[in-house]
């Protein structure tokens, strides 16, 4: 398993981590990459990486649960209940095919880290299983 450190700089932001994962699968003819984000207030998504879409995703993440406020988690001085909820719904791991040394992503697909409670230092864990 390889660990990749990513430092976020904002409360909510999106970081394209596709290029950080590329060296992990280089040289693998066929296999699968399992990418995990061991944090409960961030998420991993596969999506197009476009500036306007990034802004839309962050906006949706910040407002998605607005009608459900207030949250019980906040009572104990934990203002990140929504970050935990979005992480739980979006997910913190991905399994992606690998072929000819590259992640098998569609034309517009990228692996994006969605920071929901930053700024923080996050760790991506990547395990690649090669098909013999």
ABEGO torsion letter per residue (X at the ends): XBBBBBBBABABBBBBAAAAAAAAABGBABEBBBBBBBBAABBBBBBBBBAAAAAAAAAAAAAAAAAAOBBAAAAAGBAAAAAAAAAAAAEABBBBBBBGGBBBBBAABBBBBBBAAOBBBBBBBBBBBBBX
